[in-house]
Amino acid sequence: MLLQERMSVYSLKGSKGPVFPLRSTLVFFIALFGFYVCYFSFNQLTFENEEKLTSEEEQTKNICRKPAVPHEQRRYLHFPKPTTYDRGECACTPVRFFVIVSMQRSGSGWFETLLNSHPNVSSNGEIFSVRERRENISTILRTLDKLYSMDWLTSAAKNECTAAFGLKWMLNQGLMEHHQDIVDYLNRKGAMVILLFRRNTLRRLISVLANNYDRRTKQLNGIHKSHVHSKEEAEILARFKPKMDVSTLIPSIRNAEHSMRTCLGRFRKTHHMILYYEDVIHDKNELSRVQEFLGAPVTKLSSQHVKIHTRPLPDLVDNWEDVSEMLNGTKYAQFLDDADYVK
């Protein structure tokens, strides 16, 4: 009997053994639950803060966004933040980025001065005429980044709020060699392309030869000028009449046309417009179309450039009869009596 009582007491004491592991397990789960609650609350606060920050950024963008602009056009609106100066009251003026793609002696210099006569348009010239800037695709893209951040001050800089900002780029300045990377960059950047060419490639070729001659001889008091601002200077340069190599004339015209077609094909996937020098001269609405494309208020544009070769083609070439004979009967005969200039 006594033995049974003692065994019962030991049994009761033994039954209390598992209590301690149970308590430890319970404490562990409580701590784990508390950690989960804290973690969830922290993440919720972080998410709310990020959402609030994103909302503030969107509000800032909305403040600097014209509601009248269609949604599909918004990717072409930019609000640059230059590092070298503060845009101040112009900070919320949207800017469109552009590039004028052309060939030498196709009217691009004259066209660019027309654009720069607009108070809200800045075109910064042939920045890739400097060889170091087009040494490879890395230097090209780095230069473009600096330009489109508007950390690029030239004589084209405006005191008014800039609505369109860009450059002029010739086909032989690294553009065609790296066309795919450049097209991808322009599309990512939301930059627009103006493809400016000259239909009458014969007149263009004459202009190239005359300009090359002046580059060597520097007819204006020892200074080479690709563009002039007075009739007197234009008359001096126009006195030179190049003698054309008729054996290479048609291949030269074909090469120029091939370059134009190739460029149009390679840049067809950009947001672009195609423009011809002759059309700008003859149709005043063309300049309005350009300004609308750039999102700039349409206004009258002007240039101080004076055209050099204004006389009929027979008066511009030393061996005109040979040239005429070579082109007659070909599809290029249309260039013989085609005047691209109206006095």
matplotlib code that plots the C-alpha trace (Angstrom):
import matplotlib.pyplot as plt

x = [0.0, 2.8, 4.7, 1.7, 1.3, 5.0, 4.7, 1.6, 3.6, 6.4, 4.0, 2.5, 5.9, 7.0, 3.9, 5.1, 8.3, 7.1, 5.8, 9.1, 9.6, 6.0, 6.5, 9.7, 7.8, 5.0, 7.4, 9.2, 6.0, 4.9, 8.3, 8.1, 4.6, 5.7, 8.6, 6.3, 3.9, 6.8, 8.3, 4.9, 4.3, 7.8, 7.3, 3.9, 5.3, 8.2, 5.7, 3.5, 6.5, 7.7, 4.2, 4.0, 7.4, 6.3, 3.1, 5.1, 7.3, 4.3, 2.7, 5.9, 5.9, 2.2, 2.9, 5.6, 3.4, 1.1, -2.3, -3.1, -0.4, -1.7, -0.5, 1.4, 3.4, 4.5, 7.5, 9.0, 8.6, 11.5, 12.4, 16.2, 18.1, 21.5, 24.3, 26.1, 23.2, 19.6, 16.8, 14.9, 11.5, 11.9, 12.3, 8.7, 8.9, 8.9, 11.7, 11.7, 15.1, 15.9, 18.6, 18.9, 20.4, 21.8, 24.6, 27.1, 25.8, 22.2, 21.0, 21.3, 23.4, 20.7, 17.9, 19.6, 19.8, 16.1, 15.4, 17.7, 15.8, 12.9, 13.0, 12.3, 14.5, 18.2, 20.2, 23.9, 25.5, 27.7, 29.0, 30.4, 32.6, 35.1, 36.7, 37.3, 33.5, 32.8, 35.9, 33.7, 30.1, 31.0, 32.2, 29.2, 26.7, 28.5, 28.5, 24.8, 24.1, 25.8, 24.0, 20.5, 21.1, 21.3, 24.8, 25.9, 26.1, 26.7, 25.7, 22.4, 21.5, 18.3, 17.3, 13.7, 12.4, 13.7, 11.0, 13.3, 17.0, 19.2, 22.1, 23.0, 24.6, 26.2, 26.1, 29.9, 30.4, 30.1, 26.3, 26.1, 28.9, 27.0, 23.5, 21.9, 23.2, 22.3, 18.8, 18.3, 19.6, 17.4, 14.3, 15.2, 15.8, 12.6, 14.5, 13.0, 14.8, 14.5, 15.9, 16.9, 18.1, 18.4, 16.7, 18.9, 22.1, 23.8, 23.5, 24.6, 27.7, 28.5, 28.3, 30.6, 33.2, 33.0, 33.2, 36.3, 38.0, 37.4, 38.6, 42.0, 42.2, 40.3, 39.0, 37.6, 40.7, 42.4, 39.4, 37.3, 33.6, 31.1, 28.2, 28.2, 26.0, 26.4, 25.8, 29.3, 30.8, 28.4, 29.4, 33.1, 32.6, 30.2, 32.9, 34.6, 33.1, 34.3, 35.2, 33.4, 34.8, 32.2, 33.6, 32.7, 29.6, 26.9, 28.6, 28.9, 25.2, 24.3, 26.4, 24.7, 21.3, 22.3, 23.4, 20.1, 18.1, 20.2, 19.8, 16.1, 15.9, 18.1, 16.2, 12.7, 12.0, 12.7, 10.1, 11.0, 10.0, 11.5, 12.3, 13.7, 15.7, 13.7, 10.4, 11.5, 12.4, 9.2, 6.6, 6.3, 4.1, 7.1, 8.6, 5.3, 5.2, 8.7, 7.8, 4.7, 6.8, 9.1, 6.3, 7.3, 4.9, 4.6, 6.2, 8.0, 11.6, 14.4, 18.1, 21.0, 22.6, 22.9, 22.8, 25.9, 24.9, 21.8, 22.5, 21.3, 23.2, 25.0, 26.6, 27.9, 30.0, 33.1, 32.4, 28.7, 28.3, 30.2, 28.0, 24.8, 25.8, 26.7, 23.3, 21.0, 19.2, 19.6, 17.2, 19.3, 18.5, 15.8, 18.6, 19.8, 17.0, 15.8, 16.0, 15.8, 16.0, 13.5, 14.7]
y = [0.0, 2.4, 1.4, 2.1, 5.6, 6.4, 5.3, 7.5, 10.5, 9.8, 9.4, 12.8, 14.5, 12.8, 14.2, 17.8, 17.1, 18.1, 21.5, 23.3, 22.3, 23.3, 26.7, 27.2, 26.3, 28.7, 31.5, 30.8, 31.0, 34.2, 35.8, 34.6, 36.0, 39.3, 39.5, 38.8, 41.6, 44.0, 43.0, 43.3, 46.7, 47.9, 46.8, 48.4, 51.7, 51.4, 50.6, 53.6, 55.9, 54.7, 55.0, 58.5, 59.4, 58.0, 60.0, 63.1, 62.5, 62.0, 65.2, 67.0, 65.6, 66.5, 70.1, 70.2, 68.7, 70.4, 68.7, 69.7, 67.4, 64.0, 61.0, 59.5, 62.7, 62.9, 60.7, 63.5, 66.0, 66.5, 68.6, 68.7, 69.5, 70.9, 70.6, 73.8, 76.2, 76.4, 76.7, 78.7, 79.8, 77.7, 74.5, 73.4, 74.4, 71.1, 70.6, 68.5, 67.0, 66.9, 66.2, 67.6, 64.8, 66.0, 66.1, 68.9, 71.6, 70.6, 73.8, 72.6, 75.6, 78.0, 75.9, 75.8, 79.6, 79.7, 77.5, 79.5, 82.7, 81.2, 82.5, 79.0, 76.8, 76.1, 74.1, 73.8, 73.2, 70.3, 69.2, 66.0, 67.9, 67.6, 64.2, 63.3, 63.4, 60.8, 58.6, 55.6, 55.0, 55.6, 59.1, 59.8, 58.8, 60.6, 63.8, 63.3, 62.9, 66.1, 67.9, 66.7, 67.5, 71.1, 71.4, 72.7, 76.4, 77.9, 81.0, 79.3, 79.5, 81.3, 83.8, 82.7, 79.3, 76.7, 74.5, 72.5, 71.7, 69.9, 69.7, 69.3, 66.0, 65.2, 61.6, 61.5, 62.4, 58.9, 58.8, 56.0, 53.9, 53.6, 54.1, 51.2, 52.3, 55.9, 55.0, 53.0, 55.9, 58.5, 56.3, 55.7, 59.4, 60.4, 62.6, 63.6, 63.5, 66.0, 64.4, 67.3, 66.6, 68.2, 66.7, 68.4, 66.5, 68.2, 71.6, 70.1, 68.7, 72.1, 73.7, 71.1, 71.7, 75.4, 75.2, 72.9, 75.4, 78.2, 76.0, 75.8, 79.4, 81.4, 84.0, 86.3, 88.1, 84.8, 83.4, 80.4, 80.9, 78.1, 80.7, 84.4, 87.3, 89.9, 90.0, 91.3, 88.2, 85.9, 87.5, 87.0, 83.3, 82.8, 83.9, 80.5, 78.1, 74.5, 72.3, 69.0, 65.6, 64.2, 60.6, 60.5, 62.8, 60.1, 57.8, 60.9, 61.6, 58.0, 57.8, 60.8, 59.4, 56.1, 57.8, 59.5, 56.4, 54.4, 57.1, 57.2, 53.5, 53.3, 56.1, 55.1, 53.7, 57.0, 59.7, 61.7, 64.0, 64.2, 67.6, 68.8, 72.0, 72.9, 72.5, 74.8, 77.5, 77.2, 76.4, 78.7, 76.2, 73.8, 75.9, 76.0, 72.2, 72.0, 74.2, 72.2, 69.0, 70.5, 71.7, 75.3, 78.2, 78.9, 82.2, 83.8, 82.6, 84.5, 84.0, 86.4, 83.8, 85.0, 82.4, 82.1, 80.3, 82.1, 82.2, 79.6, 76.3, 77.0, 80.1, 78.1, 75.4, 75.9, 73.0, 73.1, 71.7, 68.5, 68.2, 68.7, 66.2, 63.6, 63.9, 64.3, 61.1, 59.9, 60.1, 62.9, 65.1, 66.7, 68.4, 70.4, 73.0, 72.5, 75.8, 75.3, 79.0, 81.8, 85.4]
z = [0.0, 1.0, -2.1, -4.3, -2.7, -3.4, -7.0, -7.4, -6.1, -8.4, -11.3, -10.6, -10.4, -13.6, -15.4, -14.9, -16.9, -20.4, -19.2, -19.7, -23.4, -24.1, -22.6, -24.7, -27.8, -26.9, -26.3, -29.6, -31.6, -29.8, -30.6, -34.2, -34.5, -33.0, -35.5, -38.4, -37.3, -37.0, -40.3, -42.1, -40.5, -41.5, -45.1, -45.2, -44.0, -46.6, -49.3, -48.4, -48.3, -51.7, -53.0, -51.6, -53.1, -56.5, -56.2, -55.5, -58.5, -60.7, -59.3, -60.1, -63.6, -64.0, -62.9, -65.7, -68.3, -70.8, -70.5, -74.1, -75.5, -76.7, -74.6, -77.6, -77.9, -74.2, -74.7, -76.8, -74.0, -71.7, -68.7, -68.7, -65.5, -66.6, -64.1, -65.2, -64.7, -63.5, -66.0, -63.4, -64.6, -67.7, -65.7, -66.5, -70.1, -72.0, -74.5, -77.6, -78.7, -82.4, -84.9, -88.5, -90.7, -94.0, -96.5, -97.2, -99.6, -99.3, -97.7, -94.1, -93.0, -94.3, -92.8, -89.4, -89.3, -90.1, -87.1, -84.9, -85.8, -83.7, -80.1, -78.7, -80.9, -80.5, -83.0, -82.1, -85.4, -86.6, -83.2, -84.8, -87.2, -84.3, -85.0, -81.3, -80.6, -83.2, -82.5, -81.6, -80.5, -76.8, -77.5, -79.8, -77.1, -74.4, -76.5, -77.2, -73.5, -72.7, -75.5, -74.6, -70.9, -72.3, -70.8, -74.2, -74.6, -78.1, -80.0, -80.5, -76.8, -76.1, -73.5, -73.9, -72.7, -75.2, -76.8, -79.1, -78.7, -81.2, -83.6, -87.3, -88.3, -91.7, -93.0, -93.2, -89.5, -88.0, -88.5, -91.0, -89.5, -86.2, -87.5, -85.5, -82.1, -82.9, -84.0, -80.8, -78.8, -80.4, -79.9, -76.2, -75.8, -77.5, -80.0, -83.4, -86.7, -89.6, -92.8, -95.0, -98.6, -102.0, -105.0, -107.6, -106.9, -109.9, -108.3, -105.0, -106.8, -108.3, -104.9, -103.4, -106.1, -105.6, -101.8, -102.1, -104.4, -101.9, -99.1, -100.9, -102.2, -99.5, -102.0, -99.3, -98.0, -97.1, -95.2, -96.3, -95.9, -96.6, -96.1, -96.7, -95.5, -98.2, -102.0, -102.5, -100.9, -102.8, -106.1, -105.4, -104.7, -107.6, -110.1, -109.9, -112.4, -111.8, -114.6, -114.0, -114.7, -117.0, -116.7, -113.0, -113.2, -113.3, -110.7, -108.4, -108.8, -108.3, -105.1, -103.7, -104.4, -103.0, -99.7, -99.4, -100.0, -97.5, -94.9, -95.3, -95.0, -91.8, -90.0, -91.1, -87.6, -85.8, -85.2, -88.3, -91.1, -94.6, -96.0, -99.3, -99.8, -102.9, -101.1, -98.3, -100.9, -102.9, -100.2, -97.2, -95.5, -95.2, -92.4, -90.6, -90.8, -89.3, -86.4, -85.7, -85.8, -83.2, -81.0, -81.3, -81.8, -85.6, -86.4, -89.4, -89.7, -91.4, -92.3, -93.0, -95.4, -98.9, -101.7, -103.7, -106.9, -108.2, -111.9, -114.4, -114.5, -117.9, -116.2, -113.2, -115.0, -117.1, -119.4, -119.4, -123.0, -121.9, -118.8, -120.8, -123.5, -120.8, -119.0, -121.9, -122.7, -119.1, -116.2, -114.8, -117.8, -115.5, -113.6, -116.6, -116.5, -113.0, -111.0, -107.3, -106.5, -106.9, -106.7]

ax = plt.figure().add_subplot(projection="3d")
ax.plot(x, y, z, "-o")
ax.set_aspect("equal")
plt.show()
